């Protein structure tokens, strides 16, 4: 499967995730208390996109980490696929934030994105670029001939995920 086909399939999976209401709550919303929110708005769609993408990233990165730590059985082929998926998702991250200031925690109930995302855009986008670079690094290593899952295989991802979440995401 080439990169374009992989990206298209990945986008379709995220769209299905968002449409199916996997975010919880009623009516497919991420929060059961969102009756007053316009679920047809671009801001709501951007929030759903981001949350779906973050779920995908969380699942993939956790699996990579668990394989690297030996918590689950290591499989170099699965590791390489998940690392490539992580790199693709990381490259898509900013799309759900660009021009969507009205989808912050202050403006849209259920959003986990602090307004600082937009007021400190340069830092936020730098952190997103660091995630993409770390994901690319792990993916390149995992696709190299003779790759074996080792304890430090997913190490570049941990700090970059946390750097952004501590600053820009509501817990």
C-alpha positions in Angstrom: 0.0 0.0 0.0 1.5 3.3 -1.0 1.7 6.4 1.3 -1.3 8.1 -0.4 -3.5 5.0 -0.1 -2.4 4.6 3.5 -3.3 8.2 4.3 -6.7 7.9 2.6 -7.5 4.7 4.6 -6.3 6.4 7.7 -8.5 9.4 7.1 -11.5 7.2 6.5 -10.9 5.3 9.8 -10.8 8.6 11.7 -14.0 9.8 10.0 -15.7 6.5 10.9 -14.4 6.8 14.5 -15.9 10.3 14.8 -19.2 9.5 13.1 -19.7 6.4 15.1 -19.7 8.4 18.3 -16.7 6.6 19.8 -16.0 9.8 21.8 -18.8 8.8 24.2 -21.8 10.9 25.3 -25.0 11.3 23.5 -25.5 12.0 19.8 -21.9 11.2 19.0 -20.6 14.1 21.1 -17.5 13.9 23.2 -19.4 15.1 26.2 -22.9 14.1 27.3 -23.6 17.7 28.3 -23.3 19.2 24.8 -27.0 19.6 23.9 -26.5 23.3 23.1 -23.5 22.7 20.8 -24.1 22.9 17.1 -22.9 19.5 16.1 -23.0 20.6 12.4 -20.5 23.4 12.9 -16.9 23.4 11.6 -15.7 23.9 15.1 -17.4 20.8 16.4 -16.1 18.8 13.4 -12.6 20.1 14.1 -12.9 19.0 17.7 -14.2 15.5 16.7 -11.4 15.2 14.2 -8.7 16.1 16.8 -10.2 13.8 19.4 -10.4 10.9 17.0 -6.9 11.5 15.8 -5.6 11.7 19.4 -7.4 8.4 20.2 -5.6 6.8 17.2 -2.3 8.3 18.3 -2.8 7.2 21.9 -3.6 3.6 20.8 -0.7 3.3 18.4 1.9 4.9 20.6 0.8 2.8 23.6 1.1 -0.4 21.6 4.6 0.7 20.4 5.6 1.4 24.0 4.2 -1.8 25.3 6.0 -3.9 22.6 9.3 -2.0 23.4 8.9 -2.5 27.1 8.0 -6.2 26.7 4.5 -5.8 28.2 3.0 -7.4 25.0 4.7 -9.7 22.5 7.0 -7.8 20.2 6.4 -8.2 16.5 8.7 -6.2 14.2 6.1 -6.1 11.4 3.3 -4.8 13.5 5.7 -2.4 15.2 6.8 -1.0 11.8 3.1 -0.7 10.7 2.1 1.1 13.9 5.1 3.4 13.7 4.2 4.3 10.1 0.6 4.9 11.2 1.8 7.1 14.0 4.0 9.1 11.6 1.0 9.6 9.3 -1.3 10.7 12.1 1.3 13.1 13.6 1.6 14.7 10.1 -2.2 15.3 10.2 -2.4 16.8 13.6 -2.3 20.5 12.9 -5.1 20.2 10.4 -7.7 20.1 13.2 -6.4 23.2 14.8 -5.8 25.7 12.0 -8.3 28.5 12.1 -10.4 26.8 14.7 -10.0 29.1 17.7 -13.7 28.8 18.4 -13.2 25.1 19.2 -11.1 25.7 22.4 -12.2 24.8 25.9 -13.5 28.3 26.4 -15.7 28.3 23.4 -16.8 24.6 22.9 -17.8 22.4 25.8 -16.1 19.0 25.5 -13.0 20.3 23.8 -9.7 19.6 25.5 -7.8 22.2 23.7 -6.8 25.3 25.7 -7.0 28.7 24.0 -3.2 28.9 24.4 -3.0 26.6 21.4 -3.9 29.6 19.2 -2.5 32.4 21.3 0.9 30.7 21.4 0.6 29.1 17.9 4.3 29.2 17.2 5.2 27.1 20.2 2.2 24.8 19.7 3.1 24.1 16.0 6.8 23.6 17.0 5.7 20.9 19.5 3.5 19.3 16.7 6.6 19.4 14.4 8.6 17.7 17.2 6.0 14.9 17.4 6.1 14.4 13.7 9.9 14.3 13.6 10.0 11.8 16.5 7.3 9.6 14.8 9.3 9.8 11.5 12.4 8.7 13.4 10.7 5.7 15.0 9.1 4.8 11.7 12.4 5.0 9.8 14.1 2.9 12.4 11.3 0.3 12.4 11.3 0.0 8.6 15.1 -0.5 8.4 16.4 -4.0 7.4 17.1 -6.2 10.4 15.0 -4.1 12.8 14.3 -5.7 16.1 12.0 -4.3 18.8 14.2 -3.2 21.6 13.6 -1.4 25.0 14.3 2.0 23.5 12.5 1.5 20.2 9.6 3.9 21.0 11.5 6.2 23.3 11.5 9.3 21.1 7.7 9.5 21.3 7.1 9.8 25.0 8.6 13.2 25.8 7.1 15.0 22.8 3.6 13.8 23.5 3.9 14.9 27.1 5.4 18.3 26.3 2.3 19.3 24.3 -0.3 17.7 26.6 1.0 19.4 29.7 0.7 22.8 28.2 -2.2 22.7 25.7 -4.6 20.0 26.8 -7.2 20.0 29.6 -7.1 17.0 31.7 
